Every structure is written in C-alpha cells, then in structure tokens.
C-alpha cells in the first residue's frame, strides 16, 4: 500500500507533532512534580520553624516557672510580690478552727 506524497507528509507531521506533544507533556509533568516537591519542602520548613518558636516560648515559660518555684522553696518573695512571706505570722491563724456563720432557719 502506498500513500500519496501529501498523505505521507501529513502523517509524518502528525507523528512529529504527537511526539512533541508527548515530550511537552512529560516536561510539564516533571515540572509539576518538582514544584510539588518544593512546595512540600517549604511547608515542612515552615512547620519546623513554627514548632521551633513554640518550643522556645514554652522553654522560657518553664524556666520562669522553675525560677519562681525555686524562690518560693527558698522562702524568697516571688517576682511581683510586694509583701514578704510571713509564714510565722500566718501559722497561728492556720491552727485555729474555722468559724462559720450561724444561720437561723
């Protein structure tokens, strides 16, 4: 079976166009895959950064709580406490029974 020169040429052009289209699709797919991988890496890095900042803030708060607890255990007033800790004066009040008001029915 023989093709006319015009048909054979058209067929060759169509095959070349199809191959170029497939190569273009593959290149586009590769580019999309690389873009998706880069986006995933950026999201992971952003999550790491956010977690790192949260951990730093939590560590600061834990350090402050430990310092306050150590001061309290040593009998020092905590930061922001205006009145000194008068445990000796409070002790007699704690030893007294609690008096509740009497209500008549």
Beta strands, then each sheet from edge to edge (+ up, - down):
end
